[in-house]
């Protein structure tokens, strides 16, 4: 229905709509998403579906805003091939993006914006020829695919920290997303949770936070079993779509909801560390995507809960802000928190995490 929606609004004939939807499913390899409720899809699957709904309409100009924000490595490779196909068809493609490595063989020009001003225009050779120092000074992410060489997550059973033992979870009335999952995470450790889109990473984070009920297994903190309500008190999750957890009418008010009794100096220090202090009176919904992401991180910092879970914390972030969030997460671990990070971002993973759980 989503793929057909735009074509229906243009008043296309039913036969043409059916043909175009079928062609889109075939071209973009969306067979596994057919007949699924869009509300049961993961963030990355929704991203692919959104691209498909535009592709089906066949526009001359495609404008993509952070298209890889929630995509796994295979989906990014597919997106690369789809963009190459659009170029071959003679379409114009404009992409606003921070992850750059998958674009180096596709771009014809790179336009560099700072504070609303076009500062540089590069051709492909100039852009791909930037040195590491030049790239970092411009605040750009890596131009080459990052490798992840982290050791695997520790087995369950630890008496110190978080122990997940034989966990089985389902999303609403769907079949079990994963079964018998076991691992542990110690205080001072940053554990990355990664895997293909739709494999259950967000479901796992919601269960650990007590937002959904487990079907089997148990979750322990320092050897003590935590029921769902106890997990809600012990864990804080920064969601993949942070719009779902910003409620106040100001940045300052948002922080105060997390820590009503902390001194103003503490809130100021946290906001300043994330370059948000100048926006203290701004409405959260007026911030950019990256600023909203950092505000949600600030509320997690101020919550002082022992278990912190970040779901795709670098979506929409440039190199400098990614480094900042990496520093914040490492600092939280050094304070003795248990930190779990759901991410596909290998550059960030390698910089910030100690171990990896691959679902």
N, C-alpha and C positions, 0 to 999 in steps of 0.2 A: 504493500500500500504506500509506503514511504517513497519508493522508487517511482511509482506512478503518479504521485501527488502533483508534482510540478507540471507534468504533461497534461493531466486532467484539467488543471487550471488554465492551460493554454488552449483548451478545447480541441485537442487532437482526437482523431478517430480511434475507437477502441482497438481496432486491428493494429494501428501504428503504435499505440501505447503498449500493447502486449509484446509486439516485436522489439521495441526499444528496451523494455524492461528485461526481456530474455537476453538481448544482446549485452546489456550492462552486467547482468549476473554472470554471463559467460566471460566477458572481457576482464572483469574485476575479480573473478573467482569468489563470488559471494554466495555460492550454493549453500554453505553451511548456515547462513543467516536466514534463508528463506523460511517462511512460516513461523519465525520466532517473534515474540513480542519485543518491540524495541525497548521496553522498560526492563527487560531481563538481560539486555546486552551489556557487556563491559564498556568502559570508556573508550577503549581502542576500537572495539567493534562498532560503536556509535560513530566514531570518527570516519571509519571506512564507509559506513552507510551514508553519512552526510556527503562524502565525496561522490558516492554512487548516484545519489539523488540529483546532484548537479550534472554529472556526466550523462545521465539519461536524457537530459534536456538538450544536450549538444550545443552549448554556447560557443561563441567565437573566442571569448576571453574568460579564462579561469583565474580567480583570485583566491589564493589559499593562505589562511592566517594560522600560523603554527600547526601545520597539518600533521607533524610527527609527535605532537605533545604527549600522546598516550599510547603510541604504537610500539609493538615489539619489533625485534630485528627483522623477522620475516615480512611483517606488514610494511616496514619502511622500505625494504627491498622491492616489494610489490608496488608501493607508491612511486618509487623511482622509475620502474618500468612503465607505469601508467603515464607519468609525466613525459617520459621519452616518447611514448605512443602519441600523446597529444601534440608534441612538437613535430613529429613526423607527419601528422595530419594537417599541419599548418596553423594550429591554434596558438594563441598568445597565452602565456602562463606567467602570472605575477605571484611571487611567494614571499610572505613576511615570515621569517624563520630564524631561530637561534641555532638549531642543530644544522650543521652545514656539510658534514662529511659526505652525505649521500647526494649532494647537489653538484659536486665539483666537476663532473663530466657533463652536466646538463646545462649549466648557466651560460648565457651569452654575455650578460652584464650583471654586476653586483652594485647596487646603490646603497651607500652607507649613510644612515641618518643619525644625527645627534641633536637632541633638543629641538626637534622639528625642522632642522636645517639639513639639506643635502650637502654633506661635506666632501664625499669622494664618489667617483664613478670608476669602477674597475672593469676591464674586460676579463675574460676567463683566465688568460695567461697571467695577467697582473695579480688577480685575486689568488689563484692557486700558487703563485710564486711568493706570497707573503712569508717572511721568516716567522719563527715561533715568537720572537720578541715583538715584531710588528703586529702580529695577530693578537697577542695578549694586551698590547698597548691600546689597540682598537676595541678591546673587550669582546672579542669574538671567540666562539667555541672552536674546538679542534677541527681541522680540515681533513683529518685521516681517521678511519675507524679505530675506536679505542678497544683494547683487549681487556678482559677481566680474568685476573689470575688469582682471585681470592680463594682461600681454603673453604671447604664445605662447612656448613653449620654443625655444631656439636650435637650429639644424640641426647634424647630425653633422659630425665632421671636426676638432674642436678638438684642439690638441696639449696643452692644459692642462685637466686634470680628466677627466671621464667622457665618452666618446663611444660611443654605441650605433649600430651601422651595419648596416642590413638585417636586423634580428633577426626570426627566426621561432620561435615556441614553441608547444608543445602540452602539454596536461595528461594524463599517462598515455597511454592509447591513443585518446584523443579526437582529432578533427580539429584542425588548427592553430587556436589561439585568436586569434593575430594573425600577420601576415606582413609582412616588409620594413619593420619599424619602425626609424626613425632619429631620434635627437635627441642633444643634449649638455647637460651640466650642469657648471658651473665651480666651483672651490673658492670658498666664501663665498656661494654662491647656494643658495636654497631653492626647489626645483622641486616643484610640486604635480602629482600624477597623478590625473586624475579621469575619469569616464565612467560609463555605465550599469552596473548590477549584471550580472556575468557576462561583461563585455567582455574581461577578462584582466588587470586591474590587479594582483591578487595573484600571478598567474602570472608577470607581468613582474618583480615584486619578488623572487620566489623564484629566477628565472633570474639576475638581477643579482647575487644573493648566492651563486650556485653551488649552490643546493639542487636545481635541476632543470637538465637539459642542453638547450641550444638546438638547434634543428634546422638552422638556417642563420644566417648573419651572424656578427658578432663584437663584442666589448666591449673597449674600450681604456681604459686609465688613463694619463694623461699621454703619450699616443701609443703606449704599449706594450700589445700584445695580452695579455689575461688569459684563461687557461683556467679551467675550472671550479674546480679546487683553489685557484688563485691568487685567484679571486673570493671564495672562502670565507674566506680570510685577510684580504682587503682590505675586506670589507663586513660590516655588522652590520644585522640586520633585527629590528625590534620588530613581532611578528606581530599580525594582526587579533584572534586569540584568544590572549591572552597566557598562558592556562593551559598552552599547549603548550611554553612556554619558561621556566617557573619550576620549579626542581628541588630547591632547598635546603630545609632545615628552619627557616630564619630569614631575615628580610630582610637582615641583615648578611651571612650566609653566601651569599645570592644575589649580592650585590655582590662578595664576595670571589672568586666563581667567575669573574667578568669580569676582575678585576684582582688576582691573588694577591699582587703585590709592591708595590702602592701603599701609602703610609703611611696609618694610620688616619685622620689628619686630612683626607685627600682624600676618603675614603669618607664621613666624617661631613659634610663640606661639601656633597657632592652630595645626600645624603639630606636634609639640612636645607633645601637649596634647593627640594626637592620636598615638604617637610612630611612626611617619612617617618621622621625620626630618632626620634620617640617610639615607633615601631613596630619598632625595630631587632631585638628579640628575638622578634617575632611570626612565626608560620608564614605564608609567603606565601599559602597557600590559605585563611587565616582573614581576609584583607583584603577590603575591598569591591572591586567591579569597577574603580572609578576609582583606588583605591590600587594595585591590581595593575598597572594601566596605567602609573602613574607609576613603579612599581618597575622595570618593563621599560625605561622611558625612562632610569632611573638606571643600569641595567646597560649600556645603549648609550653613555651618557655616559662611563662608566668604561672602556669597551673600547678607546678611543683609535684606532679604525680610521678610515681616511680617508673611507669611503663609509658613510653611515648612512641606512637606509630605515625609515620609520615607516608602518605599515599601519593606517589609521584610529586615530590616536593620541588622538583626543578622544572616542571612544565612551565613554559613561558619565561624562563630566566636566561639572561645573557651570561657571558663567561664570568664577569665580575660578581654578579649576584649569586651565581652558582657557587663560586668560591666562598662567598660570605655564608651561604646556607650550609655549605660543607663545614666551615669553621664553627658555626653555631652547633651543628650536630655533634662534631667531635668534642666540643666543650661540654655539651650535655652528658656525653658518655663519661668524660673525665670527672664530672660531678657525681658519678655513681648511678646514673639513670640506665635503664634498659631501653635501648633505642632500636626500633625496627623500621626499615625503610623499604617500601614497595616501589620499585623503579625498573625502567628499561634503560636508563641512562648510564651506559657503561663508563663514560668519562667521570661522571659523578660517583658512581659505585666504587671505582678503583681509588679515587681520591679520599672517600669518606668512610668506607666500610671495612670491617675486619673479617667477616665471614659472609657466605652467601648460601641461601636456601633456594634451590631451583625446583619449582613446582612443575 
